[in-house]
Amino acid sequence: MSFDPFQIGSVPVGGPTPFFILGPCALENEQFAWDMARSLKTIADRTGIHFIFKASFDKANRTSVGSFRGPGIDEGCRILGEIGKELGVPVTTDIHTEDQAAIAAKHIDLLQIPAFLCRQTDILEAAAKTGRAVNIKKGQFLAPWDTVHIAAKMRTFGCERFLITERGTTFGYNNLVTDMRSLYWMRKEGLPVIFDATHSVQRPGGLGGSTGGDGELAPILAKAAVATGVDGLFMEVHSDPENAVSDGPNQIPLEFIEDLLIKLVAIHNAAH
């Protein structure tokens, strides 16, 4: 089985090369978002990749009640929408409720459904009915072959432009493991598959009041995923991960991302 190629703005899905979803975990402030987007756009132009800029307006599932959340949906989506128009790149962000789908869709090219909500029929339907493309994170509790039921829901709701993102599977307490076989199995079902290299190396709640992770493994898993075969790659990138307000241990330093992208494209070309 296979899916019909489609576009998310200027980015082709199902083309001869994978595309990239890149950006910081959280929309820390407006200037930071613009600086990251401009830097990544420059790198994308130099390396010749297609990319979608990512940042979250609300970190709604943080470990601690005192953790940074973000600017909220109205301000966050305004910032992302302006970045997308100015730089000519599609933008993506998470939504957390059905009501947020229509609000975000006014500014956002790709609506993202968090992993914990991947089976919530109402939010999938709300996202599908906006007419925007939808990226659904595969739950850490879900078998890869069970994503066909998510796909069936999206198609029932009239959405053919959707992605399924692998982001690791719960492996005991405070740990995740990535099974590269899942990429093959989901693509075999005709689903467009994205690999999330940075969330796959999380250790949820591993720092007590916050999430830890093995960020040095993200590039390694990204290379393995590209060699296995994916339609796109998701990587969170930060100019100063040690001082990031969210998920710092897992984000790839901005200074390393260009070299990694070049290697990933070369791996894809050699393997496929």
N, C-alpha and C positions, 0 to 999 in steps of 0.2 A: 504494500500500500504506500501511497505518497500523497502529499497535499499540494494544492495549486499554489505556486509562488504568489506573494503579495507584497505590497509596499507599506511601510510605516513612515509617512512623510517621504523623504528622499532615500530611505534605507530599504534595500531589497531583502526580503526574507525568502530563503529557498534558492538563492542564487549560487554561483559557483564558489563563493568564498563566504565564510561566516562573518556576521556583523558583531559589533561590540556594544554593550551597555556599560557605560563608564561614568563615574562620578562619586562624590562623597556620600557617606552613609546618611548624614543629616544636613539639612539646610540650616547651617549654624547662624549665618546672617547674610544679608543681601550682597555685600561686597565680596565675601568669601565665595559665594556661589558664582558670581560673575568671574572672579579670578580663576576658579577651577574650570569653569566652562570654557573660558578663552584659552587657557593653557591646553586643555584636552582637544579643543578644536584645532589648534595649531599643530599638535602632535598628530592628530588624525589626518590632517592635510598632508603633512610630511610623509607619513607612512602609507597613505592611500587607502586607509580603512574606512568603512562606513560605521558611524557610531551614533548612539542615542545617549543624551545626557541625563543622568539620574541624580536625584536628591530627594530626601523624604521631608515633607512639611510637618509631620508629626510622628514621633517614635512612640507609638501607642502601646507597645508590648515590652517596655523596658522592665528589667529585673526589679529595680527599686522605685518606689513611689517618688523619691526625690530626684530621679534622673532627669536630664534635659529632654524636653519633648520636641520643641520646634515652634515656628511662628504661627502655625495653624493653617487651615485649608485656604482661606481667602488670600492672605498675604503670601503664603508659600506658592500657591498656583499662579498668582499674579507674577511673582518673580520668575518662576520657571517659564511661563508663557512668554514673557518679555525676552528672556534669554534665547528661547527657541526662535522667535521672530528675528531678533537682531543678528544671531549667529547663523541662522539657516540650518539648524539641527533639530530633529525631533527630541522631545523631552518626555520623561516618565517619572512617576511617583506612585507611592502606595495610597490606596484608599482603604478605609476600615469599616465603613457602614454603607448601606444601600443609598442613603441620602447624599453621601459624598460623591457618588459616581457622576451624577449630572453636573454638580458644581465643578469638579475637576475637569470634566470633559470639555468645558468651555476653553481651557487653556492647554490641556495635556494630550499628547498624541498617543501614548501607550499607558493605559491604566494597569497598575500592578495589584494583584490580589495576594496578601501575605499568606505564608504557608499555613498558619493556624486556621485560616478561613477558606482554604481551598475547596472544602466540601459544602460550604454554606450556599445553598441554592439561591437564596434571595439576593446576596451580593453579586453572585455570578450573573444572575438575570439582569440586575440593575446595570452592571458594567456592560454586558452584551448589548443592551438596548440603547446605549448612548451612541452606538455606531463607531466608537473608537476601537482600535486594536486593544487586546487584553493579554497581559502576561500573568499566568497563574503559577505561583510557587508551589511545587509539590510538597505536601506536608511531610514533616520528619517521621511521621507515623505511617506513611502510605507506601504500599508496594508499587513498583513502577507500572505493572500491568493494570492497576486499578485507576490509573489516570485516564483510561478510555472512557470511564463513566463521567469524568469531568468534561472531556471532549464532547461526549454525547449531550450533556447539558448545554454547552455553548452552542452547538449546532442546532439544538431544539429551539434555543432563544434567538436564532438567526445570525449568530456570529461565526464567521469562518476565519476571521483574522485573530487568531489567538495563539499563544505560545505556552508551552509547559516547561517550567524551570526546575531542574534538579539542584537541590541545595543540601544534600546529605541526609542521612537517616540516623535516628536516635540509636546510640550504641551504649547501652547502660546509662549510668547517671553522668550528667555534665559532659557528655561527649557525643560526637557525631562521626560517622564513617561514610565515605563515598564509595558506592559500588558502580564502577564504570560500565558494568553490564546493563545497568538501568538505562543508560543513554542509547545503547543498541536496541534494547527491547521497546522503548518508547518510540524511537524513530521507525522501528519495524511496523508499528501500528499506524504509521502514516501521520505522526504528530510532529510539528516543528518543535525542536528541543533546544533549550538553552542550558548551559552549565554555569552555575553560580560558584565561582572559585573561592570567593572570600567568605561567604556565609557557611560554606561546606567545611571550613576549618575552625568554626566556632567551638568554644566549650561553654554552652549555655549555663549561666549562673556560676561559671567556674571560678570567678574571683570573689564569690560571696555575694556582694551587693551588685555585681555587674557581670557581664559576659566576658570571658577571656577567649583565648584562641591561639592557634599556631600559624600566625600570619606568614611565616617563612615557607609554609607548605603550599600556599595559594598558587604561586607560579608553577609549582611542580604538578599540582592537580590540573591546572589550566592546560598545561602541555599534554598531559595524558588524555584529557577530554577532547582536545583538538585532534589528536592522533586517532582516537576512537571514532570520532565523527559527531559533530554538533552543527546546528544551524546558527548558533550565536553563543557568545560568551559574555557573562555578567561579572564585572569586577569593580569593587568599590576602591576608590583612589583618593588619597588625601595628601595635601602638601606638607602636613606635619602630623602624622598618625599618633605620635606620642602625646600630643595635646588635643586630639580629637575629642569632641564631647560625647561621641557614641561609637562603639565598636572599633576603637583605635587599634587594638591588638591584631585585627584581621585585615585592615585596609593596606593596600599596596602604596608605598611612597610614590608621589608624583614623579620624583627624579628617576625612578626605575621603570616606569610604565612604557616608555617609548621602546627601549631595548627589548622588553618582554613582548610587546606587540609585534615587533619585527620577527622575533623567534617563533611566535605562534603562527604567523602567516607562513613562514618557511616550513614549519612542521606540517601545516595543512597541505601546502603544495607538494611536499614530499610524500605524504601519506595518501593523498587522494588525487 
